[in-house]
Amino acid sequence: MDLFSALESSEKITLDLPQAEIIYYPSFFTLEEASKIFKLISEETPWQQDDIKLFGKTHKQPRLTALYGDEGKSYTYSGIAMHPNPFTPAILSIKKRIEAVAGERYNSVLLNLYRDGKDSNGWHSDDEKELGINPHIASVTFGAKRMFHLRLKQNKKLKHSLQLEHGSLLLMGQDTQHFWQHQIPKSKVIQEPRINLTFRSII
């Protein structure tokens, strides 16, 4: 059974950035839907916290993660190898709804749990070899609002920021991952958790 009764009309914002295709839907899910999804995923996800190496030192990754996807679609980033859990009915419903708007098909999703503002994700691109050329990434946010920063790789002074809302959808396509990096910075004022699902296709 789908979590959603019908597709809702939603404001669509296309970011005017060079060498990028980024579309943002600030209220892709209704507040009621988003809150229901946040609670369900919080409770049913087998969260893990992996070690990550930075500048020769090993640290705990500053967030919790989980991978879901088709069988055999493992994902490796920053030296961390993840193996997928089978898609749950809830995640399949979310995936189906996003695919209808994005015009894409995804076989994997990485979940991130930012427990509060101390959790973060540093500058990076979703350009691992498993994602192929010009990967299409669909990112949904549930829970606390967090800032999302973008910067051009060849000119790091060219930046853009937007606030990812509870129930929002961000689509990044074409050659965005080749030319741009993004991050979720730390915040001293945010006390609430945020769950982020990033859908992608692993080849």
GUTORZA-752785 format. One record per residue (C-alpha): residue number from 1; residue in one letter; z, y, x. Coordinates in Angstrom, 1 decimal. Layout:
(NUM,'A',(Z,Y,X)),
...
END
This chain:
(1,'M',(0.0,0.0,0.0)),
(2,'D',(-0.9,3.4,1.3)),
(3,'L',(1.8,6.0,2.0)),
(4,'F',(-0.4,8.7,0.5)),
(5,'S',(-1.7,9.2,-3.1)),
(6,'A',(-4.8,11.2,-2.1)),
(7,'L',(-6.2,13.4,0.6)),
(8,'E',(-4.8,16.9,0.4)),
(9,'S',(-6.8,20.0,1.2)),
(10,'S',(-5.5,21.5,4.4)),
(11,'E',(-6.1,24.6,6.4)),
(12,'K',(-8.4,23.9,9.3)),
(13,'I',(-8.3,25.9,12.5)),
(14,'T',(-10.9,25.5,15.3)),
(15,'L',(-9.7,26.8,18.6)),
(16,'D',(-12.2,29.1,20.4)),
(17,'L',(-11.9,27.7,23.9)),
(18,'P',(-14.7,27.0,26.5)),
(19,'Q',(-15.7,23.4,27.3)),
(20,'A',(-13.5,22.1,24.5)),
(21,'E',(-13.5,20.8,20.9)),
(22,'I',(-10.1,21.2,19.4)),
(23,'I',(-9.4,21.4,15.7)),
(24,'Y',(-5.9,21.9,14.2)),
(25,'Y',(-4.6,21.1,10.7)),
(26,'P',(-1.1,22.7,10.5)),
(27,'S',(-0.3,20.9,7.2)),
(28,'F',(-2.4,17.7,7.2)),
(29,'F',(0.5,15.9,5.5)),
(30,'T',(2.7,17.4,2.8)),
(31,'L',(6.3,18.1,3.7)),
(32,'E',(7.4,15.2,1.6)),
(33,'E',(4.9,12.8,3.2)),
(34,'A',(5.8,14.0,6.7)),
(35,'S',(9.5,13.5,6.1)),
(36,'K',(9.0,10.1,4.7)),
(37,'I',(6.9,9.0,7.7)),
(38,'F',(9.4,10.5,10.2)),
(39,'K',(12.2,8.4,8.7)),
(40,'L',(10.2,5.2,8.5)),
(41,'I',(8.8,5.4,12.0)),
(42,'S',(12.2,6.4,13.5)),
(43,'E',(13.8,3.3,12.1)),
(44,'E',(11.1,0.7,12.6)),
(45,'T',(9.8,1.5,16.1)),
(46,'P',(10.9,-0.5,19.1)),
(47,'W',(11.3,2.5,21.4)),
(48,'Q',(11.4,2.1,25.2)),
(49,'Q',(12.2,4.4,28.1)),
(50,'D',(10.2,3.5,31.2)),
(51,'D',(10.6,4.6,34.8)),
(52,'I',(8.1,7.1,36.2)),
(53,'K',(7.3,8.1,39.8)),
(54,'L',(7.0,11.8,40.6)),
(55,'F',(6.6,13.0,44.2)),
(56,'G',(7.8,9.7,45.6)),
(57,'K',(11.0,9.6,43.5)),
(58,'T',(11.6,7.4,40.4)),
(59,'H',(13.0,9.0,37.3)),
(60,'K',(13.5,7.9,33.7)),
(61,'Q',(10.6,9.2,31.6)),
(62,'P',(11.8,12.3,29.6)),
(63,'R',(11.0,10.8,26.2)),
(64,'L',(10.9,7.4,24.5)),
(65,'T',(7.6,5.6,23.8)),
(66,'A',(5.9,2.7,22.0)),
(67,'L',(2.4,1.4,21.9)),
(68,'Y',(0.6,-0.1,18.9)),
(69,'G',(-2.9,-1.4,18.8)),
(70,'D',(-5.4,-4.2,18.6)),
(71,'E',(-4.6,-7.3,20.5)),
(72,'G',(-5.4,-7.1,24.2)),
(73,'K',(-5.7,-3.3,24.2)),
(74,'S',(-3.2,-2.5,26.9)),
(75,'Y',(-2.8,1.1,28.2)),
(76,'T',(-1.8,2.3,31.7)),
(77,'Y',(-0.8,5.9,32.6)),
(78,'S',(1.3,7.4,35.4)),
(79,'G',(1.9,3.9,36.8)),
(80,'I',(3.3,2.6,33.5)),
(81,'A',(1.5,-0.4,31.9)),
(82,'M',(2.1,-0.8,28.2)),
(83,'H',(1.1,-3.7,25.9)),
(84,'P',(0.6,-3.1,22.2)),
(85,'N',(2.7,-4.1,19.3)),
(86,'P',(0.6,-5.1,16.2)),
(87,'F',(-0.1,-2.1,13.9)),
(88,'T',(2.4,-1.7,11.1)),
(89,'P',(1.4,-1.0,7.5)),
(90,'A',(2.7,2.6,7.9)),
(91,'I',(0.7,3.3,11.1)),
(92,'L',(-2.4,1.7,9.6)),
(93,'S',(-2.2,4.1,6.6)),
(94,'I',(-1.8,7.1,8.9)),
(95,'K',(-4.7,5.9,11.0)),
(96,'K',(-7.0,5.4,8.0)),
(97,'R',(-6.3,8.9,6.7)),
(98,'I',(-7.0,10.5,10.1)),
(99,'E',(-10.2,8.5,10.7)),
(100,'A',(-11.5,9.7,7.3)),
(101,'V',(-11.3,13.3,8.6)),
(102,'A',(-12.1,12.8,12.3)),
(103,'G',(-15.1,10.6,11.7)),
(104,'E',(-13.7,8.3,14.5)),
(105,'R',(-12.3,4.8,14.7)),
(106,'Y',(-9.1,4.2,16.8)),
(107,'N',(-7.8,0.9,18.1)),
(108,'S',(-4.6,2.2,19.7)),
(109,'V',(-1.8,4.7,19.3)),
(110,'L',(0.8,5.9,21.7)),
(111,'L',(4.1,7.0,20.0)),
(112,'N',(6.4,9.5,21.7)),
(113,'L',(9.9,10.3,20.6)),
(114,'Y',(11.2,13.6,21.9)),
(115,'R',(14.9,13.4,21.2)),
(116,'D',(15.5,17.1,21.5)),
(117,'G',(14.2,20.0,23.6)),
(118,'K',(15.3,18.5,26.9)),
(119,'D',(12.6,15.8,26.4)),
(120,'S',(9.1,16.8,27.4)),
(121,'N',(5.6,15.8,28.6)),
(122,'G',(4.2,17.5,31.8)),
(123,'W',(0.7,18.8,32.4)),
(124,'H',(-1.8,16.0,32.0)),
(125,'S',(-5.2,15.0,30.5)),
(126,'D',(-5.8,11.9,28.4)),
(127,'D',(-8.5,10.8,30.7)),
(128,'E',(-7.5,7.3,31.9)),
(129,'K',(-10.4,4.9,32.6)),
(130,'E',(-9.4,2.7,29.6)),
(131,'L',(-10.4,5.6,27.3)),
(132,'G',(-14.0,5.8,28.5)),
(133,'I',(-16.1,9.0,28.7)),
(134,'N',(-15.3,11.9,26.4)),
(135,'P',(-12.3,10.2,24.6)),
(136,'H',(-11.4,11.5,21.2)),
(137,'I',(-7.7,12.0,20.7)),
(138,'A',(-6.0,12.5,17.4)),
(139,'S',(-2.3,13.7,17.6)),
(140,'V',(0.1,14.0,14.6)),
(141,'T',(3.5,15.5,14.7)),
(142,'F',(6.6,14.7,12.6)),
(143,'G',(10.0,16.3,12.9)),
(144,'A',(10.9,19.3,15.1)),
(145,'K',(8.2,21.9,15.8)),
(146,'R',(7.2,22.0,19.4)),
(147,'M',(5.0,24.3,21.5)),
(148,'F',(1.8,22.7,22.8)),
(149,'H',(0.3,24.3,25.9)),
(150,'L',(-3.3,24.0,27.1)),
(151,'R',(-4.8,25.2,30.4)),
(152,'L',(-8.3,25.0,32.0)),
(153,'K',(-8.3,22.7,35.0)),
(154,'Q',(-10.7,24.9,37.0)),
(155,'N',(-8.9,28.2,36.1)),
(156,'K',(-5.3,27.5,35.4)),
(157,'K',(-4.8,31.2,34.4)),
(158,'L',(-6.8,30.5,31.3)),
(159,'K',(-4.2,29.1,28.9)),
(160,'H',(-3.6,28.7,25.2)),
(161,'S',(-0.5,27.9,23.2)),
(162,'L',(0.1,26.8,19.6)),
(163,'Q',(3.1,25.5,17.7)),
(164,'L',(2.7,21.9,16.3)),
(165,'E',(4.1,21.8,12.8)),
(166,'H',(5.9,19.0,11.0)),
(167,'G',(3.0,17.1,9.4)),
(168,'S',(0.3,18.6,11.5)),
(169,'L',(-2.8,17.0,13.0)),
(170,'L',(-4.6,18.0,16.2)),
(171,'L',(-8.0,16.7,17.1)),
(172,'M',(-9.4,16.9,20.7)),
(173,'G',(-12.9,15.7,21.2)),
(174,'Q',(-16.1,16.0,23.3)),
(175,'D',(-15.3,16.8,26.9)),
(176,'T',(-11.9,18.4,26.3)),
(177,'Q',(-10.0,15.9,28.4)),
(178,'H',(-12.3,16.4,31.3)),
(179,'F',(-11.8,20.2,31.5)),
(180,'W',(-8.4,20.8,30.0)),
(181,'Q',(-4.8,19.8,30.5)),
(182,'H',(-2.0,19.9,28.0)),
(183,'Q',(1.8,19.7,27.9)),
(184,'I',(4.9,19.7,25.7)),
(185,'P',(7.3,21.9,27.6)),
(186,'K',(11.1,21.7,27.6)),
(187,'S',(13.1,24.0,25.3)),
(188,'K',(16.7,25.0,25.4)),
(189,'V',(16.9,25.9,21.7)),
(190,'I',(15.5,22.8,20.0)),
(191,'Q',(18.1,20.2,19.0)),
(192,'E',(16.1,18.1,16.6)),
(193,'P',(13.9,15.1,17.4)),
(194,'R',(10.1,15.1,17.2)),
(195,'I',(7.8,12.0,16.8)),
(196,'N',(4.2,12.3,18.0)),
(197,'L',(1.5,9.7,17.4)),
(198,'T',(-1.6,10.0,19.6)),
(199,'F',(-4.5,7.8,18.3)),
(200,'R',(-7.3,6.9,20.7)),
(201,'S',(-9.8,4.1,21.4)),
(202,'I',(-9.3,1.8,24.4)),
(203,'I',(-12.5,0.2,25.6)),
END
